Amino acid sequence: MATPVLPARYTLPLVEVRVTELDLACLPEVGAVFDRLLALRPTQVVLDLSDCRHLDAAAIGLLLDVHRRLTRADAALTVRDPNPRVRRILHITRLDQVLSIVSEEGPAA
């Protein structure tokens, strides 16, 4: 199936992505999804991690790359509803200082 390509003048205001696995094993597939998504030039990407149980170093690198690419395009990445384990990984790696992280209760403290 061909991936739709929008002319450069079109952008998407918001794209939500739910990720259930984010580690080295699935990185090529998830990375390809993000490449296609970023080609659509969204102004905001919400990454729902509510069902993601673990992040590894490769996943952290991918998150930083997506954040960097969106920032350069004047867009934003928001991480939504990470579970306590994933939230702790984001805190230990200080990604919580770089990324916008929100939960159902509101912005992460």
Steps between C-alpha positions, in 0.01 A plus 500: 500500500642838403553762768302816425720800431359844561637802316730711718239770551278270708557423866311303760418683822517200733599136471449251783705180508451215746811291554488168684864401450797731476834322510784388275304203361224716354706812431520459119122465471419783743769719346347449155157597634644820645682576173170477310319696768755782507485526120139617549635801692274488807508799732461276803558129563352335809672173584274286720718270712222375729544141373879512466667298776866581438741736325860412421793714384399463134149625580641798688713583197194478275299729729781756497529479121125548450501790748796663321341459157168642618669792676690588182167496314347734760281217630469322836514151646289416804528170687167395650427264789826313554461233767704540822789285370528691172456831683792403727718421197409838351594664831830312544606590146378858555274479199231637728701826487501500119164352398152614589347217705131501591272253672125469543541692824675784314863600435764286669658651807 
